[in-house]
Amino acid sequence: MDRVPGRGRAGVHRAAWVGAKEREFLEDFAVIDLVLSRSFAYGRSLLRVSNLTDERYQAVRGVPQPGRWVSLETQFGL
């Protein structure tokens, strides 16, 4: 992987090359995940909420990430 400097504003240099393509910097984002767990005699159950605030963001340009995602998980002990 070669690193080639690029010229930014006001003569500030930034290196942002990955292979042959320039890296693009995306907007900052914050995602909150929540996990609630309850133990029982036979196992436990978990309620997971990913992206609690339903934040719209892209970790890779052009690939939107899913909104709020809810799942229920149950584990049994044998």
C-alpha positions in Angstrom: 0.0 0.0 0.0 1.6 3.3 -1.1 1.0 6.5 0.7 1.0 9.5 -1.5 0.5 13.0 -0.1 -2.4 15.1 -1.4 -2.6 18.9 -1.1 -5.5 20.2 1.0 -6.6 23.8 1.6 -4.2 26.6 2.6 -1.2 24.5 1.8 -2.1 21.8 4.4 -0.9 18.4 3.2 -3.0 15.3 3.8 -2.1 11.7 3.0 -5.2 9.8 2.1 -4.4 7.2 -0.5 -5.2 3.5 -0.2 -3.8 1.6 -3.1 -4.8 3.6 -6.2 -7.9 5.2 -4.8 -8.1 8.3 -2.6 -9.7 7.7 0.8 -12.8 9.8 1.4 -13.7 11.1 4.9 -17.3 10.7 5.8 -19.4 12.5 8.4 -19.0 11.5 12.0 -21.8 9.4 13.6 -22.7 7.9 16.9 -24.7 4.7 17.3 -26.2 3.5 20.6 -26.8 -0.2 21.2 -28.8 -1.6 24.1 -28.8 -5.1 25.6 -31.2 -6.2 28.3 -30.7 -9.7 29.9 -32.8 -11.8 32.2 -31.6 -15.1 33.7 -34.0 -17.9 34.5 -33.5 -21.4 36.0 -33.3 -23.0 32.5 -31.2 -20.3 30.8 -31.6 -16.6 29.9 -33.2 -14.3 27.4 -31.7 -11.2 25.8 -33.4 -8.3 24.1 -31.0 -6.4 21.8 -31.7 -3.1 20.2 -29.0 -1.9 17.7 -28.9 1.7 16.6 -31.4 2.7 19.3 -31.8 6.3 18.0 -32.4 5.1 14.4 -29.3 7.1 13.2 -28.9 7.2 9.4 -25.2 6.9 8.5 -22.7 5.4 6.1 -19.5 3.6 7.2 -18.6 3.2 3.6 -19.7 5.9 1.0 -22.7 4.7 -0.9 -23.6 1.9 1.5 -26.2 3.0 4.0 -26.3 1.1 7.3 -29.5 -0.3 8.7 -31.7 1.7 11.0 -33.0 0.5 14.3 -32.8 -3.3 14.6 -34.4 -5.3 17.4 -33.8 -9.0 18.2 -34.7 -11.4 20.9 -32.3 -14.2 21.9 -33.0 -17.1 24.2 -30.4 -19.5 25.5 -31.2 -22.8 27.1 -28.8 -24.7 29.4 -28.8 -28.5 29.0 
